Amino acid sequence: MSSTNKDIIVQSEFTHFSKELERLARVGVQREIAKHKAKGHSIFYSRNGIPIMEQPDGRCFEYRHLEDGTREIIREVKPRFIK
């Protein structure tokens, strides 16, 4: 099956649109994280399967949930991005 110039243009436009959408989503998430941390809240995520709690000041900790619903800090870990 051969591609026509029209098919190539449509694919190129779709690729451009996809990349721009991904960029805008990344910027939006970064903005929301910054607002959340500016309010003094920690953010939580997983890094290579390890649960991470990042403090508003940028310090990061591996943690685990305890049965009573609290968190136990296991160790401090290096921040993902060093400023």
mmCIF file of the N, C-alpha and C atoms, coordinates in Angstrom:
data_MODEL
# 
_entry.id   MODEL 
# 
loop_
_atom_site.group_PDB 
_atom_site.id 
_atom_site.type_symbol 
_atom_site.label_atom_id 
_atom_site.label_alt_id 
_atom_site.label_comp_id 
_atom_site.label_asym_id 
_atom_site.label_entity_id 
_atom_site.label_seq_id 
_atom_site.pdbx_PDB_ins_code 
_atom_site.Cartn_x 
_atom_site.Cartn_y 
_atom_site.Cartn_z 
_atom_site.occupancy 
_atom_site.B_iso_or_equiv 
_atom_site.pdbx_formal_charge 
_atom_site.auth_seq_id 
_atom_site.auth_comp_id 
_atom_site.auth_asym_id 
_atom_site.auth_atom_id 
_atom_site.pdbx_PDB_model_num 
ATOM 1   N N  . MET A 1 1  ? 0.858  -1.168 0.000  1.00 0.00 ? 1  MET A N  1 
ATOM 2   C CA . MET A 1 1  ? 0.000  0.000  0.000  1.00 0.00 ? 1  MET A CA 1 
ATOM 3   C C  . MET A 1 1  ? 0.903  1.228  0.000  1.00 0.00 ? 1  MET A C  1 
ATOM 4   N N  . SER A 1 2  ? 0.698  2.128  -0.928 1.00 0.00 ? 2  SER A N  1 
ATOM 5   C CA . SER A 1 2  ? 1.548  3.303  -1.004 1.00 0.00 ? 2  SER A CA 1 
ATOM 6   C C  . SER A 1 2  ? 0.863  4.498  -0.354 1.00 0.00 ? 2  SER A C  1 
ATOM 7   N N  . SER A 1 3  ? 1.688  5.376  0.191  1.00 0.00 ? 3  SER A N  1 
ATOM 8   C CA . SER A 1 3  ? 1.180  6.594  0.822  1.00 0.00 ? 3  SER A CA 1 
ATOM 9   C C  . SER A 1 3  ? 1.127  7.698  -0.218 1.00 0.00 ? 3  SER A C  1 
ATOM 10  N N  . THR A 1 4  ? 0.113  8.504  -0.106 1.00 0.00 ? 4  THR A N  1 
ATOM 11  C CA . THR A 1 4  ? 0.032  9.672  -0.971 1.00 0.00 ? 4  THR A CA 1 
ATOM 12  C C  . THR A 1 4  ? 0.585  10.866 -0.217 1.00 0.00 ? 4  THR A C  1 
ATOM 13  N N  . ASN A 1 5  ? 0.832  11.935 -0.944 1.00 0.00 ? 5  ASN A N  1 
ATOM 14  C CA . ASN A 1 5  ? 1.305  13.166 -0.291 1.00 0.00 ? 5  ASN A CA 1 
ATOM 15  C C  . ASN A 1 5  ? 0.299  13.648 0.740  1.00 0.00 ? 5  ASN A C  1 
ATOM 16  N N  . LYS A 1 6  ? -0.988 13.486 0.454  1.00 0.00 ? 6  LYS A N  1 
ATOM 17  C CA . LYS A 1 6  ? -2.031 13.897 1.396  1.00 0.00 ? 6  LYS A CA 1 
ATOM 18  C C  . LYS A 1 6  ? -1.924 13.094 2.696  1.00 0.00 ? 6  LYS A C  1 
ATOM 19  N N  . ASP A 1 7  ? -1.677 11.778 2.584  1.00 0.00 ? 7  ASP A N  1 
ATOM 20  C CA . ASP A 1 7  ? -1.518 10.926 3.774  1.00 0.00 ? 7  ASP A CA 1 
ATOM 21  C C  . ASP A 1 7  ? -0.323 11.387 4.605  1.00 0.00 ? 7  ASP A C  1 
ATOM 22  N N  . ILE A 1 8  ? 0.762  11.709 3.933  1.00 0.00 ? 8  ILE A N  1 
ATOM 23  C CA . ILE A 1 8  ? 1.974  12.157 4.632  1.00 0.00 ? 8  ILE A CA 1 
ATOM 24  C C  . ILE A 1 8  ? 1.719  13.472 5.348  1.00 0.00 ? 8  ILE A C  1 
ATOM 25  N N  . ILE A 1 9  ? 1.023  14.392 4.711  1.00 0.00 ? 9  ILE A N  1 
ATOM 26  C CA . ILE A 1 9  ? 0.717  15.690 5.329  1.00 0.00 ? 9  ILE A CA 1 
ATOM 27  C C  . ILE A 1 9  ? -0.178 15.492 6.550  1.00 0.00 ? 9  ILE A C  1 
ATOM 28  N N  . VAL A 1 10 ? -1.198 14.642 6.441  1.00 0.00 ? 10 VAL A N  1 
ATOM 29  C CA . VAL A 1 10 ? -2.104 14.379 7.563  1.00 0.00 ? 10 VAL A CA 1 
ATOM 30  C C  . VAL A 1 10 ? -1.328 13.762 8.722  1.00 0.00 ? 10 VAL A C  1 
ATOM 31  N N  . GLN A 1 11 ? -0.454 12.800 8.431  1.00 0.00 ? 11 GLN A N  1 
ATOM 32  C CA . GLN A 1 11 ? 0.349  12.178 9.482  1.00 0.00 ? 11 GLN A CA 1 
ATOM 33  C C  . GLN A 1 11 ? 1.269  13.205 10.138 1.00 0.00 ? 11 GLN A C  1 
ATOM 34  N N  . SER A 1 12 ? 1.861  14.078 9.343  1.00 0.00 ? 12 SER A N  1 
ATOM 35  C CA . SER A 1 12 ? 2.757  15.108 9.866  1.00 0.00 ? 12 SER A CA 1 
ATOM 36  C C  . SER A 1 12 ? 1.993  16.076 10.763 1.00 0.00 ? 12 SER A C  1 
ATOM 37  N N  . GLU A 1 13 ? 0.795  16.477 10.333 1.00 0.00 ? 13 GLU A N  1 
ATOM 38  C CA . GLU A 1 13 ? -0.029 17.374 11.149 1.00 0.00 ? 13 GLU A CA 1 
ATOM 39  C C  . GLU A 1 13 ? -0.438 16.689 12.447 1.00 0.00 ? 13 GLU A C  1 
ATOM 40  N N  . PHE A 1 14 ? -0.793 15.417 12.372 1.00 0.00 ? 14 PHE A N  1 
ATOM 41  C CA . PHE A 1 14 ? -1.180 14.679 13.565 1.00 0.00 ? 14 PHE A CA 1 
ATOM 42  C C  . PHE A 1 14 ? -0.003 14.564 14.523 1.00 0.00 ? 14 PHE A C  1 
ATOM 43  N N  . THR A 1 15 ? 1.183  14.262 14.006 1.00 0.00 ? 15 THR A N  1 
ATOM 44  C CA . THR A 1 15 ? 2.384  14.163 14.844 1.00 0.00 ? 15 THR A CA 1 
ATOM 45  C C  . THR A 1 15 ? 2.661  15.497 15.522 1.00 0.00 ? 15 THR A C  1 
ATOM 46  N N  . HIS A 1 16 ? 2.562  16.579 14.786 1.00 0.00 ? 16 HIS A N  1 
ATOM 47  C CA . HIS A 1 16 ? 2.783  17.922 15.357 1.00 0.00 ? 16 HIS A CA 1 
ATOM 48  C C  . HIS A 1 16 ? 1.745  18.205 16.449 1.00 0.00 ? 16 HIS A C  1 
ATOM 49  N N  . PHE A 1 17 ? 0.479  17.917 16.176 1.00 0.00 ? 17 PHE A N  1 
ATOM 50  C CA . PHE A 1 17 ? -0.590 18.139 17.143 1.00 0.00 ? 17 PHE A CA 1 
ATOM 51  C C  . PHE A 1 17 ? -0.348 17.310 18.403 1.00 0.00 ? 17 PHE A C  1 
ATOM 52  N N  . SER A 1 18 ? 0.038  16.051 18.234 1.00 0.00 ? 18 SER A N  1 
ATOM 53  C CA . SER A 1 18 ? 0.289  15.167 19.388 1.00 0.00 ? 18 SER A CA 1 
ATOM 54  C C  . SER A 1 18 ? 1.424  15.703 20.252 1.00 0.00 ? 18 SER A C  1 
ATOM 55  N N  . LYS A 1 19 ? 2.501  16.134 19.629 1.00 0.00 ? 19 LYS A N  1 
ATOM 56  C CA . LYS A 1 19 ? 3.638  16.664 20.377 1.00 0.00 ? 19 LYS A CA 1 
ATOM 57  C C  . LYS A 1 19 ? 3.278  17.949 21.110 1.00 0.00 ? 19 LYS A C  1 
ATOM 58  N N  . GLU A 1 20 ? 2.504  18.802 20.454 1.00 0.00 ? 20 GLU A N  1 
ATOM 59  C CA . GLU A 1 20 ? 2.087  20.051 21.097 1.00 0.00 ? 20 GLU A CA 1 
ATOM 60  C C  . GLU A 1 20 ? 1.144  19.776 22.269 1.00 0.00 ? 20 GLU A C  1 
ATOM 61  N N  . LEU A 1 21 ? 0.239  18.832 22.113 1.00 0.00 ? 21 LEU A N  1 
ATOM 62  C CA . LEU A 1 21 ? -0.671 18.455 23.194 1.00 0.00 ? 21 LEU A CA 1 
ATOM 63  C C  . LEU A 1 21 ? 0.105  17.899 24.378 1.00 0.00 ? 21 LEU A C  1 
ATOM 64  N N  . GLU A 1 22 ? 1.097  17.071 24.111 1.00 0.00 ? 22 GLU A N  1 
ATOM 65  C CA . GLU A 1 22 ? 1.936  16.519 25.172 1.00 0.00 ? 22 GLU A CA 1 
ATOM 66  C C  . GLU A 1 22 ? 2.701  17.628 25.899 1.00 0.00 ? 22 GLU A C  1 
ATOM 67  N N  . ARG A 1 23 ? 3.231  18.583 25.150 1.00 0.00 ? 23 ARG A N  1 
ATOM 68  C CA . ARG A 1 23 ? 3.962  19.703 25.755 1.00 0.00 ? 23 ARG A CA 1 
ATOM 69  C C  . ARG A 1 23 ? 3.042  20.536 26.652 1.00 0.00 ? 23 ARG A C  1 
ATOM 70  N N  . LEU A 1 24 ? 1.850  20.839 26.159 1.00 0.00 ? 24 LEU A N  1 
ATOM 71  C CA . LEU A 1 24 ? 0.907  21.632 26.938 1.00 0.00 ? 24 LEU A CA 1 
ATOM 72  C C  . LEU A 1 24 ? 0.481  20.901 28.209 1.00 0.00 ? 24 LEU A C  1 
ATOM 73  N N  . ALA A 1 25 ? 0.288  19.595 28.121 1.00 0.00 ? 25 ALA A N  1 
ATOM 74  C CA . ALA A 1 25 ? -0.072 18.807 29.306 1.00 0.00 ? 25 ALA A CA 1 
ATOM 75  C C  . ALA A 1 25 ? 1.062  18.843 30.326 1.00 0.00 ? 25 ALA A C  1 
ATOM 76  N N  . ARG A 1 26 ? 2.295  18.697 29.876 1.00 0.00 ? 26 ARG A N  1 
ATOM 77  C CA . ARG A 1 26 ? 3.452  18.719 30.777 1.00 0.00 ? 26 ARG A CA 1 
ATOM 78  C C  . ARG A 1 26 ? 3.554  20.074 31.480 1.00 0.00 ? 26 ARG A C  1 
ATOM 79  N N  . VAL A 1 27 ? 3.379  21.153 30.729 1.00 0.00 ? 27 VAL A N  1 
ATOM 80  C CA . VAL A 1 27 ? 3.434  22.500 31.308 1.00 0.00 ? 27 VAL A CA 1 
ATOM 81  C C  . VAL A 1 27 ? 2.320  22.681 32.339 1.00 0.00 ? 27 VAL A C  1 
ATOM 82  N N  . GLY A 1 28 ? 1.127  22.195 32.015 1.00 0.00 ? 28 GLY A N  1 
ATOM 83  C CA . GLY A 1 28 ? 0.000  22.310 32.939 1.00 0.00 ? 28 GLY A CA 1 
ATOM 84  C C  . GLY A 1 28 ? 0.240  21.552 34.235 1.00 0.00 ? 28 GLY A C  1 
ATOM 85  N N  . VAL A 1 29 ? 0.780  20.348 34.141 1.00 0.00 ? 29 VAL A N  1 
ATOM 86  C CA . VAL A 1 29 ? 1.068  19.560 35.339 1.00 0.00 ? 29 VAL A CA 1 
ATOM 87  C C  . VAL A 1 29 ? 2.140  20.249 36.174 1.00 0.00 ? 29 VAL A C  1 
ATOM 88  N N  . GLN A 1 30 ? 3.189  20.744 35.537 1.00 0.00 ? 30 GLN A N  1 
ATOM 89  C CA . GLN A 1 30 ? 4.247  21.443 36.272 1.00 0.00 ? 30 GLN A CA 1 
ATOM 90  C C  . GLN A 1 30 ? 3.698  22.677 36.991 1.00 0.00 ? 30 GLN A C  1 
ATOM 91  N N  . ARG A 1 31 ? 2.806  23.388 36.340 1.00 0.00 ? 31 ARG A N  1 
ATOM 92  C CA . ARG A 1 31 ? 2.199  24.585 36.936 1.00 0.00 ? 31 ARG A CA 1 
ATOM 93  C C  . ARG A 1 31 ? 1.361  24.207 38.159 1.00 0.00 ? 31 ARG A C  1 
ATOM 94  N N  . GLU A 1 32 ? 0.566  23.145 38.041 1.00 0.00 ? 32 GLU A N  1 
ATOM 95  C CA . GLU A 1 32 ? -0.276 22.711 39.158 1.00 0.00 ? 32 GLU A CA 1 
ATOM 96  C C  . GLU A 1 32 ? 0.566  22.205 40.331 1.00 0.00 ? 32 GLU A C  1 
ATOM 97  N N  . ILE A 1 33 ? 1.642  21.492 40.043 1.00 0.00 ? 33 ILE A N  1 
ATOM 98  C CA . ILE A 1 33 ? 2.536  21.028 41.109 1.00 0.00 ? 33 ILE A CA 1 
ATOM 99  C C  . ILE A 1 33 ? 3.144  22.220 41.829 1.00 0.00 ? 33 ILE A C  1 
ATOM 100 N N  . ALA A 1 34 ? 3.592  23.217 41.085 1.00 0.00 ? 34 ALA A N  1 
ATOM 101 C CA . ALA A 1 34 ? 4.191  24.414 41.693 1.00 0.00 ? 34 ALA A CA 1 
ATOM 102 C C  . ALA A 1 34 ? 3.175  25.135 42.581 1.00 0.00 ? 34 ALA A C  1 
ATOM 103 N N  . LYS A 1 35 ? 1.926  25.244 42.132 1.00 0.00 ? 35 LYS A N  1 
ATOM 104 C CA . LYS A 1 35 ? 0.890  25.896 42.949 1.00 0.00 ? 35 LYS A CA 1 
ATOM 105 C C  . LYS A 1 35 ? 0.626  25.096 44.224 1.00 0.00 ? 35 LYS A C  1 
ATOM 106 N N  . HIS A 1 36 ? 0.575  23.789 44.091 1.00 0.00 ? 36 HIS A N  1 
ATOM 107 C CA . HIS A 1 36 ? 0.319  22.912 45.237 1.00 0.00 ? 36 HIS A CA 1 
ATOM 108 C C  . HIS A 1 36 ? 1.438  23.065 46.276 1.00 0.00 ? 36 HIS A C  1 
ATOM 109 N N  . LYS A 1 37 ? 2.677  23.044 45.818 1.00 0.00 ? 37 LYS A N  1 
ATOM 110 C CA . LYS A 1 37 ? 3.813  23.171 46.729 1.00 0.00 ? 37 LYS A CA 1 
ATOM 111 C C  . LYS A 1 37 ? 3.891  24.568 47.328 1.00 0.00 ? 37 LYS A C  1 
ATOM 112 N N  . ALA A 1 38 ? 3.499  25.593 46.564 1.00 0.00 ? 38 ALA A N  1 
ATOM 113 C CA . ALA A 1 38 ? 3.506  26.970 47.072 1.00 0.00 ? 38 ALA A CA 1 
ATOM 114 C C  . ALA A 1 38 ? 2.527  27.137 48.237 1.00 0.00 ? 38 ALA A C  1 
ATOM 115 N N  . LYS A 1 39 ? 1.489  26.312 48.277 1.00 0.00 ? 39 LYS A N  1 
ATOM 116 C CA . LYS A 1 39 ? 0.519  26.340 49.374 1.00 0.00 ? 39 LYS A CA 1 
ATOM 117 C C  . LYS A 1 39 ? 1.015  25.560 50.588 1.00 0.00 ? 39 LYS A C  1 
ATOM 118 N N  . GLY A 1 40 ? 2.237  24.970 50.468 1.00 0.00 ? 40 GLY A N  1 
ATOM 119 C CA . GLY A 1 40 ? 2.812  24.235 51.587 1.00 0.00 ? 40 GLY A CA 1 
ATOM 120 C C  . GLY A 1 40 ? 2.454  22.763 51.621 1.00 0.00 ? 40 GLY A C  1 
ATOM 121 N N  . HIS A 1 41 ? 1.933  22.238 50.518 1.00 0.00 ? 41 HIS A N  1 
ATOM 122 C CA . HIS A 1 41 ? 1.533  20.832 50.459 1.00 0.00 ? 41 HIS A CA 1 
ATOM 123 C C  . HIS A 1 41 ? 2.633  19.985 49.817 1.00 0.00 ? 41 HIS A C  1 
ATOM 124 N N  . SER A 1 42 ? 2.773  18.765 50.305 1.00 0.00 ? 42 SER A N  1 
ATOM 125 C CA . SER A 1 42 ? 3.688  17.809 49.691 1.00 0.00 ? 42 SER A CA 1 
ATOM 126 C C  . SER A 1 42 ? 3.026  17.202 48.465 1.00 0.00 ? 42 SER A C  1 
ATOM 127 N N  . ILE A 1 43 ? 3.852  16.670 47.575 1.00 0.00 ? 43 ILE A N  1 
ATOM 128 C CA . ILE A 1 43 ? 3.331  15.919 46.440 1.00 0.00 ? 43 ILE A CA 1 
ATOM 129 C C  . ILE A 1 43 ? 3.817  14.482 46.575 1.00 0.00 ? 43 ILE A C  1 
ATOM 130 N N  . PHE A 1 44 ? 3.046  13.569 46.035 1.00 0.00 ? 44 PHE A N  1 
ATOM 131 C CA . PHE A 1 44 ? 3.328  12.143 46.167 1.00 0.00 ? 44 PHE A CA 1 
ATOM 132 C C  . PHE A 1 44 ? 3.357  11.511 44.789 1.00 0.00 ? 44 PHE A C  1 
ATOM 133 N N  . TYR A 1 45 ? 4.357  10.680 44.566 1.00 0.00 ? 45 TYR A N  1 
ATOM 134 C CA . TYR A 1 45 ? 4.480  9.979  43.302 1.00 0.00 ? 45 TYR A CA 1 
ATOM 135 C C  . TYR A 1 45 ? 5.340  8.746  43.511 1.00 0.00 ? 45 TYR A C  1 
ATOM 136 N N  . SER A 1 46 ? 5.504  7.980  42.463 1.00 0.00 ? 46 SER A N  1 
ATOM 137 C CA . SER A 1 46 ? 6.316  6.771  42.516 1.00 0.00 ? 46 SER A CA 1 
ATOM 138 C C  . SER A 1 46 ? 7.514  6.960  41.597 1.00 0.00 ? 46 SER A C  1 
ATOM 139 N N  . ARG A 1 47 ? 8.672  6.550  42.066 1.00 0.00 ? 47 ARG A N  1 
ATOM 140 C CA . ARG A 1 47 ? 9.889  6.603  41.260 1.00 0.00 ? 47 ARG A CA 1 
ATOM 141 C C  . ARG A 1 47 ? 10.466 5.195  41.225 1.00 0.00 ? 47 ARG A C  1 
ATOM 142 N N  . ASN A 1 48 ? 10.429 4.569  40.071 1.00 0.00 ? 48 ASN A N  1 
ATOM 143 C CA . ASN A 1 48 ? 10.894 3.178  39.916 1.00 0.00 ? 48 ASN A CA 1 
ATOM 144 C C  . ASN A 1 48 ? 10.203 2.245  40.916 1.00 0.00 ? 48 ASN A C  1 
ATOM 145 N N  . GLY A 1 49 ? 8.904  2.465  41.127 1.00 0.00 ? 49 GLY A N  1 
ATOM 146 C CA . GLY A 1 49 ? 8.127  1.620  42.021 1.00 0.00 ? 49 GLY A CA 1 
ATOM 147 C C  . GLY A 1 49 ? 8.254  1.963  43.495 1.00 0.00 ? 49 GLY A C  1 
ATOM 148 N N  . ILE A 1 50 ? 9.027  2.999  43.817 1.00 0.00 ? 50 ILE A N  1 
ATOM 149 C CA . ILE A 1 50 ? 9.220  3.405  45.217 1.00 0.00 ? 50 ILE A CA 1 
ATOM 150 C C  . ILE A 1 50 ? 8.336  4.617  45.483 1.00 0.00 ? 50 ILE A C  1 
ATOM 151 N N  . PRO A 1 51 ? 7.462  4.550  46.515 1.00 0.00 ? 51 PRO A N  1 
ATOM 152 C CA . PRO A 1 51 ? 6.622  5.709  46.831 1.00 0.00 ? 51 PRO A CA 1 
ATOM 153 C C  . PRO A 1 51 ? 7.472  6.853  47.372 1.00 0.00 ? 51 PRO A C  1 
ATOM 154 N N  . ILE A 1 52 ? 7.287  8.039  46.785 1.00 0.00 ? 52 ILE A N  1 
ATOM 155 C CA . ILE A 1 52 ? 8.065  9.221  47.145 1.00 0.00 ? 52 ILE A CA 1 
ATOM 156 C C  . ILE A 1 52 ? 7.130  10.320 47.619 1.00 0.00 ? 52 ILE A C  1 
ATOM 157 N N  . MET A 1 53 ? 7.525  10.973 48.718 1.00 0.00 ? 53 MET A N  1 
ATOM 158 C CA . MET A 1 53 ? 6.844  12.163 49.216 1.00 0.00 ? 53 MET A CA 1 
ATOM 159 C C  . MET A 1 53 ? 7.832  13.315 49.045 1.00 0.00 ? 53 MET A C  1 
ATOM 160 N N  . GLU A 1 54 ? 7.447  14.305 48.237 1.00 0.00 ? 54 GLU A N  1 
ATOM 161 C CA . GLU A 1 54 ? 8.304  15.465 48.015 1.00 0.00 ? 54 GLU A CA 1 
ATOM 162 C C  . GLU A 1 54 ? 7.751  16.651 48.791 1.00 0.00 ? 54 GLU A C  1 
ATOM 163 N N  . GLN A 1 55 ? 8.563  17.186 49.676 1.00 0.00 ? 55 GLN A N  1 
ATOM 164 C CA . GLN A 1 55 ? 8.169  18.320 50.505 1.00 0.00 ? 55 GLN A CA 1 
ATOM 165 C C  . GLN A 1 55 ? 8.164  19.606 49.671 1.00 0.00 ? 55 GLN A C  1 
ATOM 166 N N  . PRO A 1 56 ? 7.451  20.636 50.106 1.00 0.00 ? 56 PRO A N  1 
ATOM 167 C CA . PRO A 1 56 ? 7.434  21.896 49.378 1.00 0.00 ? 56 PRO A CA 1 
ATOM 168 C C  . PRO A 1 56 ? 8.837  22.505 49.194 1.00 0.00 ? 56 PRO A C  1 
ATOM 169 N N  . ASP A 1 57 ? 9.756  22.191 50.117 1.00 0.00 ? 57 ASP A N  1 
ATOM 170 C CA . ASP A 1 57 ? 11.121 22.730 49.990 1.00 0.00 ? 57 ASP A CA 1 
ATOM 171 C C  . ASP A 1 57 ? 12.000 21.901 49.058 1.00 0.00 ? 57 ASP A C  1 
ATOM 172 N N  . GLY A 1 58 ? 11.440 20.843 48.453 1.00 0.00 ? 58 GLY A N  1 
ATOM 173 C CA . GLY A 1 58 ? 12.167 20.044 47.485 1.00 0.00 ? 58 GLY A CA 1 
ATOM 174 C C  . GLY A 1 58 ? 12.793 18.771 48.030 1.00 0.00 ? 58 GLY A C  1 
ATOM 175 N N  . ARG A 1 59 ? 12.830 18.615 49.357 1.00 0.00 ? 59 ARG A N  1 
ATOM 176 C CA . ARG A 1 59 ? 13.380 17.379 49.916 1.00 0.00 ? 59 ARG A CA 1 
ATOM 177 C C  . ARG A 1 59 ? 12.438 16.220 49.599 1.00 0.00 ? 59 ARG A C  1 
ATOM 178 N N  . CYS A 1 60 ? 13.025 15.051 49.328 1.00 0.00 ? 60 CYS A N  1 
ATOM 179 C CA . CYS A 1 60 ? 12.248 13.880 48.943 1.00 0.00 ? 60 CYS A CA 1 
ATOM 180 C C  . CYS A 1 60 ? 12.511 12.732 49.909 1.00 0.00 ? 60 CYS A C  1 
ATOM 181 N N  . PHE A 1 61 ? 11.464 11.981 50.197 1.00 0.00 ? 61 PHE A N  1 
ATOM 182 C CA . PHE A 1 61 ? 11.554 10.873 51.133 1.00 0.00 ? 61 PHE A CA 1 
ATOM 183 C C  . PHE A 1 61 ? 10.837 9.651  50.576 1.00 0.00 ? 61 PHE A C  1 
ATOM 184 N N  . GLU A 1 62 ? 11.453 8.498  50.764 1.00 0.00 ? 62 GLU A N  1 
ATOM 185 C CA . GLU A 1 62 ? 10.754 7.243  50.536 1.00 0.00 ? 62 GLU A CA 1 
ATOM 186 C C  . GLU A 1 62 ? 9.881  7.032  51.767 1.00 0.00 ? 62 GLU A C  1 
ATOM 187 N N  . TYR A 1 63 ? 8.676  6.561  51.572 1.00 0.00 ? 63 TYR A N  1 
ATOM 188 C CA . TYR A 1 63 ? 7.772  6.358  52.712 1.00 0.00 ? 63 TYR A CA 1 
ATOM 189 C C  . TYR A 1 63 ? 6.935  5.105  52.485 1.00 0.00 ? 63 TYR A C  1 
ATOM 190 N N  . ARG A 1 64 ? 6.228  4.724  53.525 1.00 0.00 ? 64 ARG A N  1 
ATOM 191 C CA . ARG A 1 64 ? 5.245  3.646  53.395 1.00 0.00 ? 64 ARG A CA 1 
ATOM 192 C C  . ARG A 1 64 ? 4.043  3.984  54.251 1.00 0.00 ? 64 ARG A C  1 
ATOM 193 N N  . HIS A 1 65 ? 2.909  3.438  53.825 1.00 0.00 ? 65 HIS A N  1 
ATOM 194 C CA . HIS A 1 65 ? 1.668  3.626  54.582 1.00 0.00 ? 65 HIS A CA 1 
ATOM 195 C C  . HIS A 1 65 ? 1.599  2.574  55.680 1.00 0.00 ? 65 HIS A C  1 
ATOM 196 N N  . LEU A 1 66 ? 1.199  3.008  56.857 1.00 0.00 ? 66 LEU A N  1 
ATOM 197 C CA . LEU A 1 66 ? 1.004  2.081  57.972 1.00 0.00 ? 66 LEU A CA 1 
ATOM 198 C C  . LEU A 1 66 ? -0.469 1.703  58.059 1.00 0.00 ? 66 LEU A C  1 
ATOM 199 N N  . GLU A 1 67 ? -0.750 0.650  58.784 1.00 0.00 ? 67 GLU A N  1 
ATOM 200 C CA . GLU A 1 67 ? -2.125 0.154  58.887 1.00 0.00 ? 67 GLU A CA 1 
ATOM 201 C C  . GLU A 1 67 ? -3.081 1.169  59.497 1.00 0.00 ? 67 GLU A C  1 
ATOM 202 N N  . ASP A 1 68 ? -2.559 2.062  60.357 1.00 0.00 ? 68 ASP A N  1 
ATOM 203 C CA . ASP A 1 68 ? -3.436 3.054  60.986 1.00 0.00 ? 68 ASP A CA 1 
ATOM 204 C C  . ASP A 1 68 ? -3.693 4.271  60.087 1.00 0.00 ? 68 ASP A C  1 
ATOM 205 N N  . GLY A 1 69 ? -3.190 4.223  58.853 1.00 0.00 ? 69 GLY A N  1 
ATOM 206 C CA . GLY A 1 69 ? -3.438 5.307  57.907 1.00 0.00 ? 69 GLY A CA 1 
ATOM 207 C C  . GLY A 1 69 ? -2.381 6.392  57.906 1.00 0.00 ? 69 GLY A C  1 
ATOM 208 N N  . THR A 1 70 ? -1.400 6.295  58.775 1.00 0.00 ? 70 THR A N  1 
ATOM 209 C CA . THR A 1 70 ? -0.327 7.285  58.792 1.00 0.00 ? 70 THR A CA 1 
ATOM 210 C C  . THR A 1 70 ? 0.795  6.835  57.852 1.00 0.00 ? 70 THR A C  1 
ATOM 211 N N  . ARG A 1 71 ? 1.789  7.709  57.702 1.00 0.00 ? 71 ARG A N  1 
ATOM 212 C CA . ARG A 1 71 ? 2.936  7.393  56.865 1.00 0.00 ? 71 ARG A CA 1 
ATOM 213 C C  . ARG A 1 71 ? 4.183  7.279  57.730 1.00 0.00 ? 71 ARG A C  1 
ATOM 214 N N  . GLU A 1 72 ? 5.053  6.390  57.327 1.00 0.00 ? 72 GLU A N  1 
ATOM 215 C CA . GLU A 1 72 ? 6.352  6.257  57.982 1.00 0.00 ? 72 GLU A CA 1 
ATOM 216 C C  . GLU A 1 72 ? 7.422  6.605  56.943 1.00 0.00 ? 72 GLU A C  1 
ATOM 217 N N  . ILE A 1 73 ? 8.280  7.557  57.288 1.00 0.00 ? 73 ILE A N  1 
ATOM 218 C CA . ILE A 1 73 ? 9.380  7.899  56.396 1.00 0.00 ? 73 ILE A CA 1 
ATOM 219 C C  . ILE A 1 73 ? 10.470 6.858  56.573 1.00 0.00 ? 73 ILE A C  1 
ATOM 220 N N  . ILE A 1 74 ? 10.912 6.293  55.478 1.00 0.00 ? 74 ILE A N  1 
ATOM 221 C CA . ILE A 1 74 ? 11.938 5.260  55.505 1.00 0.00 ? 74 ILE A CA 1 
ATOM 222 C C  . ILE A 1 74 ? 13.325 5.893  55.378 1.00 0.00 ? 74 ILE A C  1 
ATOM 223 N N  . ARG A 1 75 ? 13.473 6.782  54.398 1.00 0.00 ? 75 ARG A N  1 
ATOM 224 C CA . ARG A 1 75 ? 14.777 7.423  54.203 1.00 0.00 ? 75 ARG A CA 1 
ATOM 225 C C  . ARG A 1 75 ? 14.618 8.632  53.298 1.00 0.00 ? 75 ARG A C  1 
ATOM 226 N N  . GLU A 1 76 ? 15.557 9.538  53.389 1.00 0.00 ? 76 GLU A N  1 
ATOM 227 C CA . GLU A 1 76 ? 15.587 10.660 52.457 1.00 0.00 ? 76 GLU A CA 1 
ATOM 228 C C  . GLU A 1 76 ? 16.265 10.186 51.182 1.00 0.00 ? 76 GLU A C  1 
ATOM 229 N N  . VAL A 1 77 ? 15.736 10.626 50.048 1.00 0.00 ? 77 VAL A N  1 
ATOM 230 C CA . VAL A 1 77 ? 16.315 10.275 48.750 1.00 0.00 ? 77 VAL A CA 1 
ATOM 231 C C  . VAL A 1 77 ? 16.655 11.563 47.998 1.00 0.00 ? 77 VAL A C  1 
ATOM 232 N N  . LYS A 1 78 ? 17.510 11.426 47.020 1.00 0.00 ? 78 LYS A N  1 
ATOM 233 C CA . LYS A 1 78 ? 17.904 12.593 46.231 1.00 0.00 ? 78 LYS A CA 1 
ATOM 234 C C  . LYS A 1 78 ? 16.712 13.105 45.442 1.00 0.00 ? 78 LYS A C  1 
ATOM 235 N N  . PRO A 1 79 ? 16.580 14.424 45.331 1.00 0.00 ? 79 PRO A N  1 
ATOM 236 C CA . PRO A 1 79 ? 15.516 14.978 44.490 1.00 0.00 ? 79 PRO A CA 1 
ATOM 237 C C  . PRO A 1 79 ? 15.717 14.537 43.056 1.00 0.00 ? 79 PRO A C  1 
ATOM 238 N N  . ARG A 1 80 ? 14.634 14.444 42.332 1.00 0.00 ? 80 ARG A N  1 
ATOM 239 C CA . ARG A 1 80 ? 14.698 14.056 40.916 1.00 0.00 ? 80 ARG A CA 1 
ATOM 240 C C  . ARG A 1 80 ? 15.455 15.101 40.111 1.00 0.00 ? 80 ARG A C  1 
ATOM 241 N N  . PHE A 1 81 ? 15.151 16.356 40.373 1.00 0.00 ? 81 PHE A N  1 
ATOM 242 C CA . PHE A 1 81 ? 15.805 17.454 39.660 1.00 0.00 ? 81 PHE A CA 1 
ATOM 243 C C  . PHE A 1 81 ? 16.498 18.327 40.685 1.00 0.00 ? 81 PHE A C  1 
ATOM 244 N N  . ILE A 1 82 ? 17.771 18.522 40.530 1.00 0.00 ? 82 ILE A N  1 
ATOM 245 C CA . ILE A 1 82 ? 18.521 19.381 41.449 1.00 0.00 ? 82 ILE A CA 1 
ATOM 246 C C  . ILE A 1 82 ? 18.511 20.787 40.874 1.00 0.00 ? 82 ILE A C  1 
ATOM 247 N N  . LYS A 1 83 ? 18.094 21.726 41.701 1.00 0.00 ? 83 LYS A N  1 
ATOM 248 C CA . LYS A 1 83 ? 17.947 23.120 41.246 1.00 0.00 ? 83 LYS A CA 1 
ATOM 249 C C  . LYS A 1 83 ? 19.250 23.859 41.340 1.00 0.00 ? 83 LYS A C  1 
# 
